[in-house]
């Protein structure tokens, strides 16, 4: 009886660890090529291309402030914060991304007219 309990506990922790690892692998990555911001997951699913010159504003939101009609990219992390990329066309993309200080700096270099309203959390 004790052996079965130990086996079930090991299986539970194995499944839990597998879910945790897969959840961390399916994060959003970015790449800037040909004046486009490419947002994709680690496995390359759902690549979204945003023309950098068409980005009007980037601002931070938490999950209680999700803009209506925003296209969500990625999965929220523990902080439940995300960046909204508002395009000049009015379309909004809510991106759940971490450690994007370099990205924000590169975007500002490519398009100095982008307005940014972002806390320090996203710069590091």
MARLUMKE-141714 format. One record per residue (C-alpha): residue in three letters; residue number from 0; x, y, z. Coordinates in pm, 1 decimal, always signed. Example, Ala and Ser with C-alpha at 12.3 -4.5 7.8 and 13.67 -1.06 7.14 Angstrom:
ALA	0	+1230.0	-450.0	+780.0
SER	1	+1367.0	-106.0	+714.0
***
This chain:
UNK	0	+0.0	+0.0	+0.0
UNK	1	+281.2	+239.1	+87.1
UNK	2	+456.8	+154.8	-240.6
UNK	3	+148.9	+250.3	-443.5
UNK	4	+120.6	+578.0	-254.7
UNK	5	+483.1	+659.8	-336.4
UNK	6	+430.9	+567.8	-703.2
UNK	7	+122.8	+791.5	-726.6
UNK	8	+304.6	+1079.9	-559.6
UNK	9	+596.7	+1044.5	-800.6
UNK	10	+358.7	+1040.5	-1097.1
UNK	11	+181.3	+1349.4	-965.7
UNK	12	+506.7	+1542.4	-928.1
UNK	13	+628.9	+1424.3	-1268.5
UNK	14	+313.0	+1550.6	-1438.7
UNK	15	+329.4	+1877.1	-1242.6
UNK	16	+694.8	+1929.7	-1340.9
UNK	17	+618.7	+1852.3	-1705.3
UNK	18	+336.9	+2107.5	-1712.2
UNK	19	+562.3	+2366.8	-1548.5
UNK	20	+847.0	+2308.1	-1796.5
UNK	21	+620.8	+2319.1	-2102.4
UNK	22	+452.8	+2633.0	-1969.4
UNK	23	+787.4	+2806.9	-1941.5
UNK	24	+895.8	+2696.5	-2288.6
UNK	25	+589.8	+2846.7	-2453.9
UNK	26	+689.0	+3208.0	-2397.8
UNK	27	+697.2	+3495.4	-2642.5
UNK	28	+1023.5	+3573.3	-2821.6
UNK	29	+1091.0	+3875.1	-3037.6
UNK	30	+1309.5	+3948.8	-3335.2
UNK	31	+1352.1	+4268.7	-3535.0
UNK	32	+1413.0	+4215.8	-3906.1
UNK	33	+1339.5	+4429.0	-4210.1
UNK	34	+1180.0	+4706.1	-4001.8
UNK	35	+932.3	+4455.4	-3854.8
UNK	36	+887.8	+4328.2	-3502.8
UNK	37	+828.0	+3952.9	-3513.1
UNK	38	+663.4	+3809.7	-3203.3
UNK	39	+658.7	+3431.6	-3180.1
UNK	40	+653.4	+3153.0	-2928.1
UNK	41	+956.1	+2933.1	-2863.0
UNK	42	+816.7	+2660.7	-3085.5
UNK	43	+752.1	+2912.7	-3366.6
UNK	44	+373.7	+2902.1	-3343.3
UNK	45	+158.2	+3204.8	-3416.0
UNK	46	+423.9	+3442.4	-3543.3
UNK	47	+285.3	+3796.5	-3552.4
UNK	48	+457.6	+4068.5	-3752.9
UNK	49	+420.5	+4432.3	-3652.8
UNK	50	+564.0	+4704.4	-3880.2
UNK	51	+774.0	+4918.3	-3646.0
UNK	52	+682.7	+5244.2	-3821.0
UNK	53	+312.7	+5167.1	-3763.0
UNK	54	+347.8	+5133.1	-3383.7
UNK	55	+192.4	+5442.7	-3227.9
UNK	56	+223.3	+5370.2	-2856.4
UNK	57	+340.9	+5102.9	-2612.8
UNK	58	+199.7	+5093.3	-2263.3
UNK	59	+178.6	+4857.4	-1968.1
UNK	60	-141.4	+4699.0	-1835.2
UNK	61	-237.6	+4434.2	-1584.4
UNK	62	-505.6	+4175.1	-1648.6
UNK	63	-778.0	+4389.8	-1493.8
UNK	64	-714.8	+4653.3	-1763.9
UNK	65	-716.4	+4445.1	-2082.6
UNK	66	-812.3	+4676.3	-2369.6
UNK	67	-1132.3	+4580.7	-2547.4
UNK	68	-1064.1	+4395.2	-2870.4
UNK	69	-691.7	+4350.7	-2802.6
UNK	70	-524.5	+4052.3	-2965.9
UNK	71	-338.1	+3861.0	-2694.4
UNK	72	-0.9	+3706.0	-2768.1
UNK	73	+150.8	+3471.0	-2513.0
UNK	74	+45.9	+3355.0	-2170.4
UNK	75	+42.3	+3581.2	-1863.1
UNK	76	+317.7	+3517.5	-1611.5
UNK	77	+291.2	+3543.4	-1233.9
UNK	78	+288.8	+3924.1	-1238.2
UNK	79	-8.1	+3927.9	-1481.4
UNK	80	+133.1	+4230.8	-1658.3
UNK	81	+164.9	+4280.8	-2029.4
UNK	82	+255.7	+4538.6	-2288.8
UNK	83	-0.4	+4680.8	-2528.2
UNK	84	+128.5	+4772.1	-2872.5
UNK	85	-120.6	+5022.8	-3013.8
UNK	86	-89.9	+5056.5	-3388.5
UNK	87	-166.0	+5371.2	-3588.9
UNK	88	-463.4	+5184.0	-3736.5
UNK	89	-613.2	+5151.6	-3385.6
UNK	90	-552.9	+4776.6	-3356.4
UNK	91	-406.3	+4669.8	-3021.3
UNK	92	-183.9	+4373.8	-2936.7
UNK	93	-147.3	+4266.0	-2573.5
UNK	94	+187.9	+4088.2	-2547.5
UNK	95	+287.3	+3888.0	-2240.9
UNK	96	+664.6	+3918.0	-2257.8
UNK	97	+946.5	+3935.2	-2002.6
UNK	98	+1289.1	+4099.0	-1997.8
UNK	99	+1217.9	+4329.6	-2287.4
UNK	100	+1430.9	+4632.2	-2198.7
UNK	101	+1652.4	+4580.5	-2503.6
UNK	102	+1345.7	+4540.5	-2724.6
UNK	103	+1197.9	+4869.9	-2608.2
UNK	104	+1529.4	+5047.3	-2664.0
UNK	105	+1563.5	+4904.1	-3015.7
UNK	106	+1206.3	+5000.5	-3102.7
UNK	107	+1266.4	+5356.4	-2982.0
UNK	108	+1581.3	+5369.8	-3197.2
UNK	109	+1395.6	+5241.1	-3505.9
UNK	110	+1094.5	+5469.0	-3452.3
UNK	111	+1161.9	+5765.0	-3218.8
UNK	112	+797.2	+5878.1	-3240.9
UNK	113	+669.5	+5578.2	-3040.5
UNK	114	+514.8	+5692.6	-2712.9
UNK	115	+599.6	+5468.8	-2415.9
UNK	116	+428.5	+5450.7	-2077.0
UNK	117	+609.8	+5163.7	-1907.4
UNK	118	+726.9	+5100.3	-1550.5
UNK	119	+1081.2	+4994.3	-1464.7
UNK	120	+971.5	+4630.4	-1432.0
UNK	121	+973.7	+4585.7	-1808.3
UNK	122	+1306.2	+4758.0	-1865.2
UNK	123	+1503.7	+4484.0	-1688.0
***
